[in-house]
Structures are given as structure tokens and as C-alpha cells.
């Protein structure tokens, strides 16, 4: 009977390298399996070593090409990539970043089989000497260990003291500008400077809280377009307002043409939107019926982007309170908890930021400042969200085009701050100026 082998063809190796370098879920599952010496091409092996080192320190992949360039420069300068391989490495980078990332589960399984086969083969070779010595217990341990080689489920202990140097290096790299803080800038510097991650936290859920018709939708779509205009990929889901109306509002926001005048100034609006689109990232808007759209539906959308090799940076949901849970329960709070934890889990698993909104309760709508206890229906929302900002305005402030953003609850930074801002409601611009921070 011939021996069963699992060999990487050249195309297969490039696919594995692409997934290991660019697909976070794949890297989490196979991080201990995909090793440089698995690859016949030494240039690809160099890139796998680079990707593994980066993952070990930052627990992220090299999907951001600016980060990849910095890592490559460092590796070439320190000769971790030999000079004779530099041009080959650059060539492989071009191929790897053109490869699609579909079927990552299948390829993870194939890597698992290959690694298990290699471990068993190694155990057979090592057992020869052990057999001659009569050390049968060690032989059994070898084969037991080899048989357990497989996909990682991405759960492991974090050695706090062992990783202290890694944390130090990451902070130094952030301070020196080699890597970005773990946030997506909103484009409003005074606002971003108040945030722990210098922007909306990646792997986190940020929520605006307000009463009905108090600017929740305007706020989250204003932030969405600001982030898209900086080159980030934004996916937005509207469960209440049609995508046509959302698009009109964003046209008004970008062009500065009031909503009421869009039909009169069509050419001006088009020109302004076309102008900024040249530097913008992807900005896709979906519309679904309220109370039927579930977290699992949302995750399928994100997975579709990943299958096409497209990274989503910001996910906007308008809004969580009117989503449906994955499984309906008789308990209203349990349904709410399922929705909120499900959406926050998407942020963590897919390495993106989520921005959404929620209602204040009746008491909160009466207050000058709505605090964390004023959230409607379920206080668990406050516990689940990473940052909750309430939108507040008296009648006089509304008339003056002003509102106050109160940091009602925060997991990673100082809360209870107030940011007074200027609004332009006619143009759907939630923040045109930061007036005061207290």
C-alpha cells in the first residue's frame, strides 16, 4: 500500500500564504501549523515567517499594505530576509495580494492534514532509535502528540509576563508612528483625541443613544461617510430608513447642498460626490426589514466580503434595537442581549469597528443629560457596548443648531465627558464644529 502524502503545489502554497498573511480567521485557526519550512519557495517562507511574527506580537494579519511595507522594510534592513531573496519576495507579495481568499475553511483543513502527516512522519523517524532502546512509553507519547496536531480553535492562554516585551514593542511602534492605534479615526481630531484608540475602537461596539428624532441616524451616517472618505471600507445596514433616503442624506452631507435643494442643484451635488470618491474607500449601504434581520445575517454579509478578499473596516447598523435575535426567546431582555452580544462578537471575530444607536427611555428623554441608566428596555446594552455616547439638546440648543455629546459609559477610557458641537441639520452634518469639551 503506497503512503498517503499531502503536498503543496505551487498554487496551493501561494493560496495558503495569502490566507495566512491576509485572513484573520484563517490565521487564528492555523497559526501554530503554517510554518516557513512547509514551503518549497524560500521567498514565500520568508513572508510566512514575517506574518507569523506579526501575528504573535499584534494578533492581527498583514491585510493593511502600509503595515506590510513597514514590516518588509524592517525585515530587509535586519537581513531577516536575505538580500538574494529580496526581489523574489517582492514578486511573491504581488502575487499573494492578488489572490482571492475564498474557501478558507477548506484550506485550513488541508493545512491541518499536512501538518498532522508531517508530525506522524517525524514520530515514525524518531521512534526507530527509541525502539532500539526499548523506550516504548516515549514512542506512545510521540504518536499520541502527533495525532493531536490539527487546527487551533483560537483559544489559548495569554502569558502576561512572557508577553511584556511584546506589549512594550507595540507601544513604542505606536508612539513612533510605525503602526496605527487600534482605532479608526473619525476625521474630527478634537473628538478622536478623546478616544482611547484615537478613533472608533476596532473589535469594539460604539453606540449613540438618544430619544426619537434626536439625531441618532444622522450621527452614525455622518461618522460613516467621514470614515469612508478617509479611505476605509464601510458597510452600512439600514433597518428603518430606505437606502435611497440614506444616500440622499449623505449626498447632502458631502456636497453641502441642503436636502430640500438636492433636486435643484443636481450637477453641483454630483460633482462634489464624484470629487471625494477618488480618495474614498468602499461605502456600501444595505436595506433590510426591521425585526427580521439577525446577527447571523449580518455576519454572512461580512463573510461575503472576506471571501472576495475585501476587508471591512467599519460596520454601521441603523439600528440594533430593531434587529431580530438569532433565536427568539420569551424573555425580551434575552432577545436584546442576543442581538447586542451577537453584533459585538462580529466586531471581535472579524477585526472591525461597529457603530450603531439605541433609544433612551422616557425618563432619559426628559433629562438635560441622558446617562447610562437612561437606556431603554435593557441595561445590559450598557454592559455590552464598549462606548455609549448620549445625544442631548434643549429646545434652545436645537434652535441654535447645537447639541451635547455625553460619554455616558466607557469600557476603556474616562467617561462622563461632554462635547458641545455645532450641527447643520439642513445638510445632515452632525458635527460641523467642536465648540467645547468639559
C-alpha positions in Angstrom: 0.0 0.0 0.0 1.5 3.3 -1.0 2.0 6.1 1.5 -0.6 8.9 1.5 1.0 12.3 1.2 -0.2 15.8 1.3 1.9 18.0 -0.9 1.6 21.7 -1.5 1.5 22.5 -5.2 2.9 26.0 -6.1 -0.6 27.5 -6.5 -1.7 25.8 -3.3 1.3 27.2 -1.4 0.5 30.7 -2.6 -3.1 30.4 -1.6 -2.1 29.2 1.9 0.4 32.1 2.1 -2.3 34.6 1.1 -4.7 33.3 3.7 -2.1 33.3 6.4 -1.0 36.8 5.7 -4.4 38.4 5.0 -7.2 36.4 6.5 -7.6 36.9 10.3 -9.9 33.9 10.9 -7.6 31.6 8.9 -4.5 32.8 10.8 -6.2 32.2 14.2 -7.1 28.7 13.2 -3.8 27.7 11.8 -1.2 30.0 13.5 0.7 27.1 15.0 0.6 25.0 11.8 1.7 27.2 8.9 5.5 27.3 9.2 8.1 28.7 6.8 9.7 25.3 6.2 6.5 23.9 4.8 7.0 25.9 1.6 9.3 24.9 -1.2 9.8 28.5 -2.3 12.1 30.2 0.3 10.7 33.7 -0.7 7.2 32.5 0.4 8.8 31.0 3.5 10.2 34.5 4.4 6.8 36.0 4.1 5.2 33.4 6.3 7.8 34.0 8.9 7.1 37.7 8.7 3.3 37.1 9.0 3.8 34.7 12.0 6.0 37.2 13.8 3.5 40.0 13.3 0.6 37.8 14.4 2.5 36.7 17.5 3.0 40.4 18.6 -0.2 42.1 17.4 -2.7 39.2 17.0 -3.6 40.6 13.5 -2.7 39.9 9.9 -0.9 42.0 7.3 -4.0 43.0 5.4 -3.0 46.6 5.6 -0.4 47.1 2.9 1.1 50.1 4.7 1.9 47.8 7.7 3.2 45.2 5.4 5.6 47.7 3.8 6.9 48.7 7.2 7.4 45.0 8.3 9.2 44.3 5.0 11.5 47.2 5.4 12.4 46.2 8.9 13.0 42.5 7.8 15.1 43.5 4.9 17.1 46.1 6.9 17.8 43.5 9.6 18.6 40.9 6.9 15.9 38.5 8.3 15.1 38.5 4.6 18.4 37.7 2.8 19.5 40.2 0.1 19.4 37.4 -2.6 15.7 36.8 -1.9 14.5 40.5 -1.8 13.4 40.7 -5.4 11.7 37.2 -5.2 9.9 38.3 -2.0 8.6 41.4 -3.7 7.4 39.3 -6.6 5.6 36.9 -4.3 4.0 39.8 -2.4 2.4 41.0 -5.6 1.0 37.5 -6.3 -0.2 36.9 -2.8 -2.1 40.2 -2.6 -3.8 39.5 -5.9 -5.0 36.0 -4.7 -8.6 35.6 -3.6 -9.4 34.4 -0.1 -12.3 32.1 -0.7 -12.8 28.7 0.9 -10.5 29.4 3.9 -12.1 26.6 5.9 -11.2 24.1 3.2 -7.6 25.2 3.0 -7.3 25.3 6.8 -8.4 21.6 6.8 -5.8 20.8 4.2 -3.0 22.5 6.2 -4.2 20.5 9.2 -3.9 17.2 7.3 -0.5 18.1 6.0 0.8 19.2 9.5 -0.6 16.0 11.1 1.0 13.9 8.4 4.4 15.6 8.9 4.1 15.2 12.7 3.4 11.4 12.3 6.2 11.0 9.8 8.6 12.7 12.3 7.3 10.5 15.1 8.0 7.4 12.9 11.6 8.5 12.3 12.2 9.3 15.9 10.7 6.1 17.1 13.3 4.0 15.4 16.0 4.9 18.0 13.5 4.7 20.8 12.5 1.2 19.7 16.2 0.1 19.8 16.4 1.5 23.3 13.2 -0.2 24.4 11.6 3.1 25.3 8.0 2.2 24.3 6.4 4.8 26.6 8.1 7.6 24.7 7.0 6.1 21.4 3.4 6.1 22.6 3.7 9.7 23.7 5.2 10.7 20.3 2.3 9.2 18.4 -0.3 10.5 20.8 1.1 14.0 20.4 1.3 13.7 16.6 -2.3 12.5 16.4 -3.5 15.7 18.1 -1.9 18.0 15.6 -4.7 20.0 13.9 -6.5 23.3 13.6 -6.3 25.7 16.5 -9.6 26.9 17.8 -8.0 30.3 18.5 -8.3 29.9 22.3 -5.1 29.9 24.3 -3.7 31.4 27.5 -2.0 34.8 27.2 1.2 34.6 29.2 1.2 38.1 30.8 4.8 38.2 31.9 6.2 36.5 28.8 4.4 39.0 26.5 5.5 42.1 28.4 8.3 42.8 25.9 5.8 42.4 23.0 3.4 44.9 24.6 6.3 47.4 25.1 7.4 47.0 21.4 3.8 47.6 20.3 3.6 50.8 22.3 6.9 52.0 21.0 5.8 51.3 17.4 2.6 53.3 18.0 4.5 56.2 19.6 6.9 56.3 16.6 4.1 56.1 14.1 5.2 52.7 12.7 1.7 51.2 13.4 -1.6 52.9 13.9 -3.5 52.9 17.2 -6.2 50.3 17.2 -8.9 52.6 16.1 -10.5 54.1 13.0 -10.2 58.0 13.0 -13.5 59.8 12.6 -11.7 62.7 10.9 -12.6 65.1 13.8 -9.3 65.5 15.6 -10.7 67.0 18.8 -13.2 64.2 19.1 -10.6 61.4 18.2 -8.2 62.8 20.8 -10.8 61.9 23.5 -11.0 58.3 22.4 -8.7 55.6 23.8 -7.9 54.2 20.4 -7.8 57.7 18.7 -10.9 56.7 16.8 -13.7 54.1 16.9 -12.3 51.1 18.5 -11.6 48.1 16.3 -13.2 44.9 17.8 -15.5 47.2 19.7 -19.1 48.4 19.7 -19.7 52.2 19.8 -23.3 53.3 20.3 -25.0 56.7 20.1 -28.0 57.0 22.5 -30.9 59.4 22.0 -34.6 59.8 22.0 -36.7 59.6 18.9 -35.9 62.2 16.2 -32.9 63.5 18.2 -30.2 62.7 15.7 -29.1 59.1 16.1 -29.4 58.2 12.5 -27.8 61.5 11.3 -24.9 60.9 13.7 -24.0 57.4 12.7 -24.2 58.0 9.0 -22.2 61.3 9.3 -19.4 59.3 11.0 -19.8 56.6 8.4 -19.2 58.9 5.5 -16.3 60.7 7.2 -14.6 57.4 7.7 -15.2 56.2 4.2 -13.8 59.5 2.8 -10.5 58.7 4.6 -10.1 55.5 2.5 -11.6 52.9 4.9 -14.1 50.4 3.8 -17.5 51.0 5.3 -20.6 48.7 5.2 -23.8 50.1 6.4 -27.1 48.4 7.1 -30.4 50.4 7.5 -33.4 48.7 9.1 -35.6 51.8 9.4 -34.8 54.3 6.6 -34.6 53.3 2.9 -31.1 53.2 1.2 -32.3 55.9 -1.2 -33.1 58.4 1.6 -29.8 57.5 3.4 -28.0 58.1 0.1 -29.7 61.5 -0.3 -28.7 62.5 3.2 -25.1 61.5 2.5 -25.1 63.4 -0.8 -26.4 66.5 1.1 -23.7 66.0 3.8 -20.8 65.7 1.4 -21.9 68.4 -1.1 -23.1 70.9 1.5 -26.3 71.2 -0.5 -29.4 71.2 1.8 -31.7 68.2 1.4 -34.5 70.5 0.2 -32.3 71.7 -2.7 -30.8 68.5 -4.0 -33.2 68.4 -6.9 -32.3 72.0 -7.8 -28.6 71.6 -7.6 -28.2 68.1 -9.0 -25.0 68.8 -11.0 -23.2 70.5 -8.1 -24.1 67.6 -5.8 -22.9 65.0 -8.3 -19.6 66.9 -8.9 -18.8 67.1 -5.2 -19.5 63.5 -4.6 -17.5 62.4 -7.6 -14.6 64.6 -6.5 -14.3 63.0 -3.0 -15.0 59.5 -4.3 -11.5 59.4 -5.8 -9.9 59.1 -2.3 -12.7 57.2 -0.6 -12.8 53.6 0.4 -15.7 51.3 -0.3 -19.1 52.6 1.0 -21.9 50.0 0.6 -25.4 50.5 2.0 -27.9 47.7 2.5 -31.6 47.9 3.4 -33.4 45.2 5.3 -36.8 44.9 7.0 -36.8 45.7 10.7 -37.4 42.8 13.2 -36.4 40.1 10.7 -32.7 40.9 10.2 -30.5 38.9 12.6 -26.8 39.0 13.7 -26.2 35.8 11.7 -27.4 37.6 8.6 -25.1 40.4 9.3 -22.2 38.0 9.7 -22.9 36.4 6.4 -22.6 39.8 4.7 -19.2 40.4 6.3 -18.1 36.8 5.3 -19.0 37.5 1.7 -16.7 40.5 1.6 -13.9 38.4 3.2 -14.5 35.6 0.6 -13.8 38.2 -2.1 -10.6 39.3 -0.3 -12.2 42.7 0.8 -11.5 43.9 4.3 -14.4 45.7 6.1 -13.2 48.3 8.5 -16.4 49.8 9.8 -19.8 48.2 10.1 -22.8 50.6 10.7 -26.1 49.2 11.9 -29.1 51.5 12.0 -30.0 50.3 14.5 -29.6 47.5 17.0 -32.9 47.9 18.9 -35.0 46.9 15.8 -32.9 43.8 14.8 -34.2 40.3 15.5 -32.3 37.8 17.6 -30.8 34.7 16.1 -33.2 32.7 18.2 -36.4 34.1 19.7 -37.0 33.7 23.4 -40.0 34.6 25.5 -37.8 37.0 27.5 -37.5 40.4 25.9 -34.2 41.1 27.6 -32.7 37.8 26.5 -33.6 38.7 22.9 -32.0 42.1 23.3 -28.9 40.5 24.8 -28.6 38.0 21.9 -28.7 40.9 19.4 -26.1 43.0 21.2 -23.7 40.3 22.0 -24.0 38.8 18.6 -23.2 42.0 16.8 -20.3 42.8 19.2 -18.9 39.3 18.6 -18.8 40.1 14.9 -16.6 43.1 15.7 -14.2 40.9 17.6 -14.1 37.9 15.2 -13.8 39.9 12.0 -11.5 42.6 13.4 -13.6 45.6 12.6 -15.4 48.5 14.4 -19.2 48.6 14.8 -21.2 51.8 15.1 -24.9 51.8 16.0 -27.5 53.5 18.0 -30.1 52.9 20.7 -33.1 54.6 22.3 -33.2 56.4 25.6 -36.1 55.6 27.9 -38.8 58.2 28.7 -37.1 59.5 31.7 -33.9 60.0 29.7 -35.7 62.0 27.1 -36.8 64.4 29.8 -33.4 64.9 31.2 -30.9 67.6 30.2 -28.2 64.9 30.0 -29.1 61.2 29.5 -26.8 58.9 31.4 -26.1 55.2 31.3 -29.2 54.4 33.4 -31.5 56.1 30.9 -31.1 53.4 28.2 -34.4 51.9 27.0 -35.6 48.4 27.8 -32.4 46.6 28.9 -29.5 47.9 31.0 -27.4 45.0 29.6 -26.9 47.2 26.5 -24.6 49.4 28.5 -22.6 46.5 29.8 -22.2 45.0 26.4 -21.3 48.2 24.4 -17.7 49.5 24.7 -18.6 53.1 24.4 -22.0 54.8 24.8 -22.5 58.4 23.9 -25.8 60.2 24.5 -27.0 63.0 22.3 -28.6 65.8 24.3 -30.1 69.2 23.4 -32.6 71.6 24.9 -35.1 73.3 22.7 -32.9 76.4 22.7 -29.9 74.4 21.7 -31.9 72.7 18.9 -32.9 76.1 17.6 -29.3 77.2 17.7 -28.1 74.1 15.8 -26.2 72.7 18.8 -26.1 69.5 20.8 -24.1 68.0 23.6 -22.4 64.6 23.3 -22.1 63.0 26.8 -19.8 60.0 27.3 -22.3 58.0 29.3 -20.4 54.8 29.6 -17.0 53.6 28.5 -15.0 50.4 28.9 -11.5 51.7 28.1 -11.4 55.4 28.9 -12.5 58.2 31.1 -16.3 58.7 30.8 -18.7 61.4 31.9 -17.2 64.0 29.4 -19.3 66.4 27.5 -18.5 67.6 23.9 -20.6 70.5 22.7 -20.9 70.6 18.9 -22.4 72.6 16.1 -24.9 70.8 13.8 -26.1 71.6 10.3 -29.4 69.8 10.1 -30.3 71.0 6.6 -27.2 69.3 5.2 -27.3 66.3 7.5 -24.0 67.2 9.0 -24.0 66.1 12.6 -20.7 67.8 13.6 -19.5 70.9 11.8 -17.5 72.2 14.7 -16.5 71.2 18.2 -17.4 74.1 20.4 -16.3 73.0 23.9 -15.1 70.0 25.8 -15.8 69.7 29.5 
